[in-house]
Amino acid sequence: MRIVAGLFLAIILFSSFHQIDNLAGTWQYAGDVTNGKKEAAPTEYSLQRNYTSSTYEGFVIEKGYEPQKYETGNYKLMGDSCLETQTWCVQPSNLLNIAIHYHSQVVNDTLVLTGTLPNGTAVEEYWKKIK
């Protein structure tokens, strides 16, 4: 019985260190913390990102309207780091073609990206996997 319990605990411990190699799927914005101030996700619409193995497309989803693409980009996961570069944005953007280094982790079904933007803003974004 102790051996079985020990093996079970070992499996749980080792699985918690599993690193993902890409974010493929659909993730919905679930809020953030910006410079220490917590902000909930908007309720009038949702923001979604569709990730492939190395790129993403961001969409605004609003009931009664077609999804509208608002950004595209590239990303690369390296251990617990994510290097993200916005390559197109529907609005003028100070982040266009600038690589942002985030600490990344997936906790259950939520992607957490923590970093500092080029203007010094500290951010922690939450994205919940929906597909």
TIKE-891749 format. One line per field, with one value per atom (N, C-alpha, C, O): residue number from 1; residue in three letters; y, x, z. Coordinates in Angstrom, 2 decimals. Layout:
i	NUM/...;
aa	ala/...;
Y	Y/...;
X	X/...;
Z	Z/...;
This chain:
i	1/1/1/1/2/2/2/2/3/3/3/3/4/4/4/4/5/5/5/5/6/6/6/6/7/7/7/7/8/8/8/8/9/9/9/9/10/10/10/10/11/11/11/11/12/12/12/12/13/13/13/13/14/14/14/14/15/15/15/15/16/16/16/16/17/17/17/17/18/18/18/18/19/19/19/19/20/20/20/20/21/21/21/21/22/22/22/22/23/23/23/23/24/24/24/24/25/25/25/25/26/26/26/26/27/27/27/27/28/28/28/28/29/29/29/29/30/30/30/30/31/31/31/31/32/32/32/32/33/33/33/33/34/34/34/34/35/35/35/35/36/36/36/36/37/37/37/37/38/38/38/38/39/39/39/39/40/40/40/40/41/41/41/41/42/42/42/42/43/43/43/43/44/44/44/44/45/45/45/45/46/46/46/46/47/47/47/47/48/48/48/48/49/49/49/49/50/50/50/50/51/51/51/51/52/52/52/52/53/53/53/53/54/54/54/54/55/55/55/55/56/56/56/56/57/57/57/57/58/58/58/58/59/59/59/59/60/60/60/60/61/61/61/61/62/62/62/62/63/63/63/63/64/64/64/64/65/65/65/65/66/66/66/66/67/67/67/67/68/68/68/68/69/69/69/69/70/70/70/70/71/71/71/71/72/72/72/72/73/73/73/73/74/74/74/74/75/75/75/75/76/76/76/76/77/77/77/77/78/78/78/78/79/79/79/79/80/80/80/80/81/81/81/81/82/82/82/82/83/83/83/83/84/84/84/84/85/85/85/85/86/86/86/86/87/87/87/87/88/88/88/88/89/89/89/89/90/90/90/90/91/91/91/91/92/92/92/92/93/93/93/93/94/94/94/94/95/95/95/95/96/96/96/96/97/97/97/97/98/98/98/98/99/99/99/99/100/100/100/100/101/101/101/101/102/102/102/102/103/103/103/103/104/104/104/104/105/105/105/105/106/106/106/106/107/107/107/107/108/108/108/108/109/109/109/109/110/110/110/110/111/111/111/111/112/112/112/112/113/113/113/113/114/114/114/114/115/115/115/115/116/116/116/116/117/117/117/117/118/118/118/118/119/119/119/119/120/120/120/120/121/121/121/121/122/122/122/122/123/123/123/123/124/124/124/124/125/125/125/125/126/126/126/126/127/127/127/127/128/128/128/128/129/129/129/129/130/130/130/130/131/131/131/131;
aa	met/met/met/met/arg/arg/arg/arg/ile/ile/ile/ile/val/val/val/val/ala/ala/ala/ala/gly/gly/gly/gly/leu/leu/leu/leu/phe/phe/phe/phe/leu/leu/leu/leu/ala/ala/ala/ala/ile/ile/ile/ile/ile/ile/ile/ile/leu/leu/leu/leu/phe/phe/phe/phe/ser/ser/ser/ser/ser/ser/ser/ser/phe/phe/phe/phe/his/his/his/his/gln/gln/gln/gln/ile/ile/ile/ile/asp/asp/asp/asp/asn/asn/asn/asn/leu/leu/leu/leu/ala/ala/ala/ala/gly/gly/gly/gly/thr/thr/thr/thr/trp/trp/trp/trp/gln/gln/gln/gln/tyr/tyr/tyr/tyr/ala/ala/ala/ala/gly/gly/gly/gly/asp/asp/asp/asp/val/val/val/val/thr/thr/thr/thr/asn/asn/asn/asn/gly/gly/gly/gly/lys/lys/lys/lys/lys/lys/lys/lys/glu/glu/glu/glu/ala/ala/ala/ala/ala/ala/ala/ala/pro/pro/pro/pro/thr/thr/thr/thr/glu/glu/glu/glu/tyr/tyr/tyr/tyr/ser/ser/ser/ser/leu/leu/leu/leu/gln/gln/gln/gln/arg/arg/arg/arg/asn/asn/asn/asn/tyr/tyr/tyr/tyr/thr/thr/thr/thr/ser/ser/ser/ser/ser/ser/ser/ser/thr/thr/thr/thr/tyr/tyr/tyr/tyr/glu/glu/glu/glu/gly/gly/gly/gly/phe/phe/phe/phe/val/val/val/val/ile/ile/ile/ile/glu/glu/glu/glu/lys/lys/lys/lys/gly/gly/gly/gly/tyr/tyr/tyr/tyr/glu/glu/glu/glu/pro/pro/pro/pro/gln/gln/gln/gln/lys/lys/lys/lys/tyr/tyr/tyr/tyr/glu/glu/glu/glu/thr/thr/thr/thr/gly/gly/gly/gly/asn/asn/asn/asn/tyr/tyr/tyr/tyr/lys/lys/lys/lys/leu/leu/leu/leu/met/met/met/met/gly/gly/gly/gly/asp/asp/asp/asp/ser/ser/ser/ser/cys/cys/cys/cys/leu/leu/leu/leu/glu/glu/glu/glu/thr/thr/thr/thr/gln/gln/gln/gln/thr/thr/thr/thr/trp/trp/trp/trp/cys/cys/cys/cys/val/val/val/val/gln/gln/gln/gln/pro/pro/pro/pro/ser/ser/ser/ser/asn/asn/asn/asn/leu/leu/leu/leu/leu/leu/leu/leu/asn/asn/asn/asn/ile/ile/ile/ile/ala/ala/ala/ala/ile/ile/ile/ile/his/his/his/his/tyr/tyr/tyr/tyr/his/his/his/his/ser/ser/ser/ser/gln/gln/gln/gln/val/val/val/val/val/val/val/val/asn/asn/asn/asn/asp/asp/asp/asp/thr/thr/thr/thr/leu/leu/leu/leu/val/val/val/val/leu/leu/leu/leu/thr/thr/thr/thr/gly/gly/gly/gly/thr/thr/thr/thr/leu/leu/leu/leu/pro/pro/pro/pro/asn/asn/asn/asn/gly/gly/gly/gly/thr/thr/thr/thr/ala/ala/ala/ala/val/val/val/val/glu/glu/glu/glu/glu/glu/glu/glu/tyr/tyr/tyr/tyr/trp/trp/trp/trp/lys/lys/lys/lys/lys/lys/lys/lys/ile/ile/ile/ile/lys/lys/lys/lys;
Y	-1.19/0.00/1.26/2.22/1.26/2.42/2.63/3.76/1.54/1.64/2.27/3.15/1.84/2.39/3.88/4.69/4.23/5.64/6.45/7.57/5.91/6.60/6.80/7.88/5.79/5.91/6.95/7.75/6.95/7.92/9.35/10.23/9.57/10.89/11.29/12.45/10.34/10.61/11.02/11.94/10.34/10.67/12.09/12.85/12.43/13.78/14.82/15.84/14.55/15.49/15.71/16.85/14.64/14.78/15.38/16.11/15.10/15.67/17.17/17.88/17.66/19.10/19.88/21.09/19.21/19.87/19.70/20.06/19.16/18.96/20.30/21.18/20.46/21.68/21.45/20.43/22.40/22.29/22.90/23.78/22.43/22.95/23.91/24.56/24.03/25.04/25.29/24.55/26.31/26.73/26.43/27.01/25.54/25.28/25.13/24.38/25.85/25.83/27.24/28.20/27.34/28.62/28.99/28.19/30.21/30.72/32.01/32.85/32.15/33.34/34.17/33.65/35.46/36.40/36.36/36.44/36.23/36.08/37.16/37.01/38.24/39.33/39.47/38.71/40.48/40.71/41.50/41.95/41.63/42.52/43.43/42.95/44.74/45.70/46.68/47.37/46.71/47.55/47.36/48.32/46.10/45.77/45.94/45.61/46.44/46.65/45.54/45.35/44.81/43.69/44.21/45.10/43.65/44.03/42.77/41.85/42.73/41.58/41.65/42.70/40.52/40.48/41.28/41.34/41.90/42.65/41.73/40.54/42.26/41.46/41.69/40.84/42.81/43.12/42.32/42.15/41.85/41.09/40.22/40.35/39.32/38.53/38.65/38.91/38.44/38.41/36.98/36.33/36.49/35.13/35.16/35.99/34.22/34.00/32.57/31.63/32.41/31.10/30.88/31.56/29.93/29.64/28.42/27.44/28.50/27.32/26.96/27.37/26.20/25.82/26.98/26.90/28.08/29.19/30.58/31.58/30.64/31.93/32.03/31.05/33.24/33.43/34.52/35.38/34.45/35.47/35.84/34.96/37.13/37.59/38.10/38.81/37.74/38.13/38.74/38.34/39.73/40.27/39.54/39.51/38.94/38.19/38.95/39.11/39.40/40.13/39.52/39.31/39.25/38.63/39.46/40.68/38.76/39.41/39.93/40.46/39.77/40.26/39.15/38.20/39.28/38.36/38.63/39.79/37.60/37.83/38.77/38.66/39.70/40.66/40.44/40.47/40.21/40.04/41.38/42.39/41.38/42.63/42.58/43.63/41.36/41.29/39.91/38.94/39.87/38.60/38.69/39.77/37.53/37.54/36.18/35.19/36.17/34.95/34.77/35.73/33.52/33.26/32.05/31.23/31.97/30.81/30.51/31.39/29.26/28.82/28.22/27.45/28.60/28.07/27.82/28.72/26.58/26.28/27.06/26.91/27.90/28.69/30.12/31.02/30.32/31.64/31.59/30.57/32.72/32.87/34.18/35.24/34.10/35.28/35.55/34.73/36.71/37.02/38.30/39.30/38.26/39.42/39.67/38.83/40.81/41.21/41.61/42.45/41.02/41.30/42.15/42.70/42.27/43.11/43.49/42.70/44.71/45.16/46.08/46.92/45.95/46.76/48.23/49.11/48.51/49.87/50.18/49.25/51.44/51.77/51.12/51.15/50.53/49.79/50.11/50.13/50.36/50.56/49.25/49.25/48.12/46.81/46.11/45.01/46.73/46.11/45.78/46.65/44.51/44.00/44.12/44.13/44.21/44.24/42.94/42.62/42.21/40.95/41.25/42.00/40.66/40.81/39.47/38.42/39.52/38.32/38.17/39.04/37.04/36.75/35.50/34.59/35.44/34.18/33.55/34.22/32.29/31.65/30.36/29.63/30.12/28.85/28.54/29.44/27.27/26.83/26.17/25.19/26.74/26.22/25.71/26.48/24.38/23.72/24.10/23.65/24.91/25.28/26.76/27.32/27.38/28.82/29.11/28.66/29.87/30.35/31.65/32.56/31.75/32.97/33.50/32.83/34.73/35.41/36.59/37.49/36.60/37.65/38.31/37.62/39.63/40.31/41.81/42.34/42.49/43.94/44.44/44.03/45.32/45.88/46.89/47.36/47.23/48.17/49.52/50.18/49.94/51.22/51.10/52.08/49.90/49.68/49.16/48.91/48.98/48.48/47.00/46.19/46.66/45.26/44.65/45.20/43.52/42.87/41.40/40.74/40.91/39.48/39.19/39.57/38.51/38.21/36.78/35.89/36.58/35.26/34.92/35.69/33.75/33.25/31.84/30.96/31.61/30.30/29.52/30.05/28.27/27.45/27.00/26.45/27.24/26.83/25.75/25.11/25.56/24.47/23.96/23.05;
X	0.82/0.00/0.87/0.56/1.93/2.82/3.51/3.72/3.85/4.51/3.56/3.96/2.31/1.32/1.11/1.08/0.98/0.81/2.04/1.90/3.23/4.46/4.54/4.94/4.17/4.17/3.16/3.43/1.99/0.96/1.45/1.26/2.09/2.63/3.74/3.83/4.57/5.65/5.09/5.60/4.03/3.40/2.84/3.02/2.16/1.60/2.72/2.61/3.78/4.90/5.53/5.75/5.83/6.49/5.57/6.03/4.26/3.35/3.18/2.85/3.40/3.28/4.42/4.32/5.50/6.63/6.61/7.57/5.51/5.39/5.40/4.59/6.29/6.38/5.66/5.87/4.81/4.17/5.10/5.90/5.00/5.89/5.19/5.85/3.84/3.13/1.76/1.33/1.10/-0.18/-1.36/-2.43/-1.17/-2.18/-3.57/-3.76/-4.53/-5.91/-6.45/-5.83/-7.63/-8.29/-8.31/-8.71/-7.87/-7.77/-8.57/-8.52/-9.31/-10.12/-9.55/-9.20/-9.47/-8.94/-9.81/-11.03/-9.14/-9.85/-9.47/-9.74/-8.84/-8.49/-6.99/-6.21/-6.57/-5.15/-4.90/-5.82/-3.64/-3.17/-2.14/-1.12/-2.42/-1.53/-1.03/-1.81/0.30/0.92/0.23/-0.01/-0.07/-0.66/-2.16/-2.75/-2.81/-4.26/-4.95/-4.70/-5.84/-6.54/-7.69/-8.43/-7.81/-8.85/-9.53/-8.87/-10.85/-11.62/-11.73/-11.52/-12.05/-12.30/-13.57/-14.46/-13.65/-14.86/-16.08/-15.95/-17.24/-18.47/-19.27/-20.08/-19.07/-19.82/-19.33/-20.06/-18.11/-17.49/-16.41/-16.08/-15.86/-14.72/-13.59/-13.80/-12.39/-11.19/-10.71/-10.58/-10.44/-9.93/-8.69/-8.53/-7.81/-6.64/-6.67/-6.86/-6.47/-6.33/-4.85/-4.25/-4.26/-2.84/-2.60/-3.33/-1.56/-1.02/0.25/0.41/1.13/2.36/3.35/4.28/3.16/4.11/3.49/4.20/2.20/1.56/0.25/-0.25/-0.30/-1.62/-2.38/-1.78/-3.71/-4.59/-5.55/-6.13/-5.72/-6.62/-7.93/-7.91/-9.06/-10.38/-11.20/-11.11/-12.02/-13.04/-14.33/-14.74/-14.97/-16.20/-17.32/-17.28/-18.31/-19.44/-20.74/-20.89/-21.67/-22.93/-23.64/-23.78/-24.09/-24.81/-23.92/-24.41/-22.59/-21.64/-20.68/-20.46/-20.12/-19.08/-17.81/-17.55/-17.02/-15.73/-14.86/-14.79/-14.20/-13.33/-11.88/-11.56/-11.02/-9.60/-9.02/-9.22/-8.29/-7.69/-6.16/-5.52/-5.57/-4.11/-3.66/-4.40/-2.40/-1.74/-0.33/0.17/0.28/1.63/2.29/1.69/3.53/4.34/4.71/4.78/4.95/5.41/6.33/6.32/7.13/8.02/8.11/8.44/7.81/7.95/9.34/9.82/9.98/11.29/11.27/11.52/10.96/10.83/9.68/8.54/9.97/8.90/8.87/8.34/9.43/9.42/8.63/8.59/8.01/7.30/7.75/7.63/8.28/8.69/7.58/7.33/6.93/5.77/6.02/6.50/5.70/5.87/4.59/4.16/3.97/2.78/3.24/4.13/2.61/3.02/2.02/2.35/0.80/-0.22/-1.24/-1.54/-1.76/-2.79/-3.73/-3.29/-5.03/-6.04/-5.93/-6.34/-5.39/-5.22/-3.72/-2.91/-3.36/-1.95/-1.47/-2.18/-0.28/0.21/1.68/2.49/2.02/3.42/4.18/5.39/3.48/4.11/4.38/4.94/4.00/4.15/5.61/6.48/5.87/7.20/8.23/9.43/7.77/8.68/8.50/7.38/9.57/9.50/9.34/10.12/8.31/8.04/8.35/7.87/9.15/9.53/8.60/8.53/7.88/6.98/7.45/8.01/7.22/7.27/5.91/4.89/5.89/4.61/4.46/5.42/3.21/2.88/1.42/0.59/1.12/-0.25/-0.64/-0.04/-1.66/-2.17/-3.57/-4.48/-3.75/-4.99/-5.31/-4.60/-6.34/-6.71/-6.44/-7.01/-5.56/-5.33/-3.85/-2.96/-3.63/-2.30/-2.07/-2.89/-0.95/-0.59/0.69/1.73/0.61/1.76/2.13/1.31/3.35/3.81/5.05/6.01/5.03/6.18/6.11/5.22/7.06/7.12/7.14/7.99/6.21/6.14/7.26/7.83/7.60/8.70/8.55/9.56/7.32/7.12/7.24/7.01/7.59/7.77/6.54/6.61/5.43/4.20/4.35/4.66/4.12/4.15/2.77/1.76/2.74/1.48/1.50/2.54/0.32/0.08/-1.26/-2.31/-1.25/-2.47/-2.90/-2.07/-4.23/-4.81/-5.64/-6.51/-5.36/-6.08/-6.56/-5.75/-7.86/-8.45/-8.63/-9.16/-8.19/-8.30/-9.75/-10.35/-10.30/-11.68/-11.78/-12.82/-10.73/-10.69/-9.28/-9.01;
Z	0.00/0.00/0.00/-0.71/0.78/0.82/-0.52/-0.95/-1.18/-2.48/-3.49/-4.26/-3.50/-4.41/-4.14/-5.06/-2.87/-2.49/-2.90/-3.39/-2.70/-3.08/-4.59/-5.04/-5.37/-6.83/-7.28/-8.18/-6.66/-7.00/-6.74/-7.58/-5.59/-5.28/-6.24/-6.64/-6.62/-7.57/-8.93/-9.57/-9.37/-10.65/-10.61/-11.55/-9.52/-9.38/-9.39/-10.06/-8.65/-8.57/-9.94/-10.34/-10.66/-11.95/-13.00/-13.88/-12.93/-13.93/-13.72/-14.67/-12.52/-12.29/-12.93/-13.08/-13.32/-13.96/-15.48/-16.15/-16.01/-17.45/-18.17/-17.86/-19.12/-19.91/-21.23/-21.89/-21.62/-22.92/-23.96/-23.64/-25.20/-26.22/-27.18/-28.00/-27.09/-27.85/-27.22/-26.33/-27.68/-27.10/-28.03/-27.87/-29.00/-30.01/-29.40/-28.43/-29.97/-29.49/-29.38/-29.82/-28.77/-28.59/-27.12/-26.27/-26.83/-25.46/-25.35/-26.25/-24.26/-24.04/-22.90/-21.84/-23.15/-22.16/-20.90/-20.97/-19.74/-18.47/-17.46/-16.26/-17.92/-17.03/-16.89/-17.47/-16.09/-15.91/-14.63/-13.95/-14.34/-13.28/-13.95/-14.44/-13.96/-14.60/-13.54/-12.90/-13.37/-12.33/-10.98/-10.25/-10.66/-9.37/-9.28/-8.25/-10.33/-10.32/-11.10/-12.29/-10.40/-11.03/-11.89/-11.48/-13.09/-14.05/-14.56/-15.03/-14.46/-14.96/-16.48/-17.08/-17.08/-18.52/-18.81/-17.97/-19.98/-20.32/-20.37/-20.68/-20.08/-20.11/-21.39/-21.76/-22.08/-23.29/-24.50/-25.47/-24.44/-25.53/-24.92/-23.74/-25.73/-25.27/-26.27/-27.46/-25.77/-26.61/-26.65/-25.62/-27.84/-28.00/-28.86/-29.76/-28.56/-29.39/-29.88/-29.10/-31.18/-31.79/-32.05/-32.88/-31.33/-31.44/-32.32/-32.25/-33.16/-33.84/-33.07/-31.92/-33.67/-32.99/-32.85/-32.05/-33.63/-33.54/-33.78/-33.68/-34.10/-34.38/-33.60/-33.06/-33.57/-32.99/-33.76/-34.40/-33.67/-34.20/-33.08/-32.44/-32.83/-31.80/-32.40/-33.41/-31.77/-32.25/-31.14/-29.98/-31.50/-30.61/-30.96/-32.12/-29.95/-30.15/-29.42/-28.20/-30.19/-29.60/-30.13/-31.34/-29.22/-29.60/-30.67/-30.55/-31.73/-32.82/-33.93/-34.92/-33.78/-34.79/-35.18/-34.43/-36.37/-36.81/-35.99/-35.64/-35.67/-34.98/-35.81/-37.03/-35.13/-35.79/-35.36/-34.18/-36.35/-36.04/-35.61/-36.28/-34.47/-34.02/-33.97/-33.91/-34.01/-34.03/-34.49/-34.44/-34.94/-35.23/-34.64/-34.35/-34.47/-33.94/-34.00/-34.42/-33.58/-33.47/-32.01/-31.24/-31.64/-30.28/-30.29/-31.21/-29.24/-29.07/-27.59/-26.79/-27.22/-25.84/-25.65/-26.48/-24.54/-24.18/-22.68/-21.88/-22.30/-20.87/-20.28/-20.72/-19.28/-18.66/-19.20/-18.55/-20.39/-21.03/-22.32/-23.01/-22.64/-23.91/-24.52/-23.91/-25.73/-26.48/-27.50/-28.38/-27.38/-28.19/-28.99/-28.44/-30.29/-31.16/-31.93/-32.73/-31.70/-32.44/-33.85/-34.00/-34.90/-36.28/-37.04/-38.09/-36.52/-37.15/-36.09/-35.20/-36.18/-35.25/-36.00/-36.79/-35.75/-36.43/-36.01/-36.77/-34.83/-34.35/-34.24/-34.17/-34.22/-33.99/-32.69/-31.68/-32.71/-31.55/-31.31/-32.24/-30.05/-29.66/-29.54/-29.35/-29.66/-29.50/-30.83/-30.85/-31.93/-33.24/-33.53/-33.46/-33.86/-34.21/-33.09/-33.35/-31.85/-30.70/-29.92/-29.51/-29.71/-28.96/-27.48/-26.89/-26.88/-25.45/-24.78/-25.21/-23.73/-22.99/-21.80/-20.93/-21.76/-20.65/-19.92/-20.54/-18.62/-17.89/-18.16/-18.01/-18.54/-18.87/-18.09/-17.83/-17.71/-17.08/-17.37/-17.50/-17.46/-17.61/-16.30/-15.88/-15.66/-14.40/-14.68/-14.98/-14.60/-14.99/-16.43/-17.34/-16.69/-18.06/-18.34/-19.27/-17.54/-17.68/-17.96/-17.25/-19.03/-19.39/-18.64/-18.71/-17.93/-17.21/-17.84/-17.85/-18.37/-18.98/-18.09/-17.89/-17.57/-16.67/-17.25/-17.62/-17.35/-17.90/-17.73/-17.06/-18.36/-18.34/-19.78/-20.57/-20.10/-21.45/-21.64/-20.66/-22.89/-23.14/-22.44/-22.16/-22.14/-21.45/-19.93/-19.21/-19.44/-18.01/-17.28/-16.08/-17.97/-17.36/-17.02/-17.89/-15.76/-15.33/-15.59/-15.16/-16.29/-16.63/-16.25/-16.26/-15.90/-15.69/-16.33/-15.80/-17.49/-18.25/-17.99/-17.80/-17.99/-17.81/-19.04/-19.45/-19.62/-20.80/-20.50/-20.21/-20.58/-20.28/-21.58/-22.56/-21.58/-22.78/-22.95/-22.02/-24.14/-24.40/-25.48/-25.61/-26.25/-27.27/-27.39/-28.18;
